[in-house]
Amino acid sequence: MGDDFIGLAPYFLPTFTFPSVILRPIVPLWGFPWFDLWIGFTFGYHLWSTLREIRLNWSGTSFQLAGSGEWTKTDIAQRGFIYSGLFILTFGVAIHALLLAVLEMGYRGIPVCWEQFWITTKTVTISLTGCIVMVGNYVFEVLRKI
């Protein structure tokens, strides 16, 4: 998971926005209109560059590494398209929710955000498990009749 986090971080971690939002609660009052403009600019850049990078790297074609000349695939293709897509989506939602919580409530929004994320994760997991069991039972019954 550590390699996946590092390899896929450019697709979900807003490099400039993250530290800017974390520093926002300690910015003096006179800096707010300009600092908020800066956060908006960095967030817009992150969204634009992420969509562009995902579009460019969502490919299974091989390419040569600069310097070594070894043939490899993109970081998304190496980890698998479904896994990478789910990983980027999950961590992207989690990190952006955390950033919005800090913007809305300051640092006290961090535990609130993670608590809500955990509750939502448990609910989705339980629902998916129930769906998988129902589909599995249906397939088992169909196969048993054959």
JOLIN-V21095 format. One record per residue. N is the residue number from 1. OMEGA is omega in whole degrees, -180 to 180 (none if undefined). Layout:
# JOLIN-V21095
N_OMEGA, N_OMEGA
This chain:
# JOLIN-V21095
1_180, 2_178, 3_179, 4_180, 5_180, 6_-177, 7_-176, 8_-179, 9_180, 10_-178, 11_-178, 12_-178, 13_-180, 14_-170, 15_-179, 16_-177, 17_-176, 18_179, 19_180, 20_180, 21_180, 22_179, 23_-173, 24_-178, 25_-179, 26_178, 27_178, 28_-177, 29_-178, 30_-177, 31_-172, 32_-177, 33_-177, 34_-180, 35_177, 36_175, 37_177, 38_179, 39_178, 40_178, 41_-179, 42_179, 43_177, 44_177, 45_180, 46_-180, 47_-180, 48_-177, 49_179, 50_179, 51_179, 52_-178, 53_178, 54_179, 55_-179, 56_-174, 57_178, 58_-174, 59_178, 60_-179, 61_-180, 62_176, 63_-180, 64_176, 65_176, 66_178, 67_-175, 68_-179, 69_179, 70_177, 71_-179, 72_176, 73_179, 74_-179, 75_177, 76_-180, 77_180, 78_-177, 79_-178, 80_-174, 81_-179, 82_179, 83_-179, 84_179, 85_179, 86_180, 87_-180, 88_-180, 89_-178, 90_-179, 91_177, 92_178, 93_-178, 94_-177, 95_179, 96_174, 97_178, 98_179, 99_178, 100_178, 101_178, 102_177, 103_-176, 104_-171, 105_-175, 106_-177, 107_180, 108_177, 109_-178, 110_180, 111_178, 112_-180, 113_-177, 114_177, 115_179, 116_178, 117_180, 118_179, 119_180, 120_179, 121_178, 122_-179, 123_-180, 124_-180, 125_179, 126_179, 127_179, 128_178, 129_178, 130_179, 131_180, 132_178, 133_180, 134_179, 135_178, 136_178, 137_179, 138_180, 139_180, 140_180, 141_178, 142_180, 143_-180, 144_-179, 145_-177, 146_none
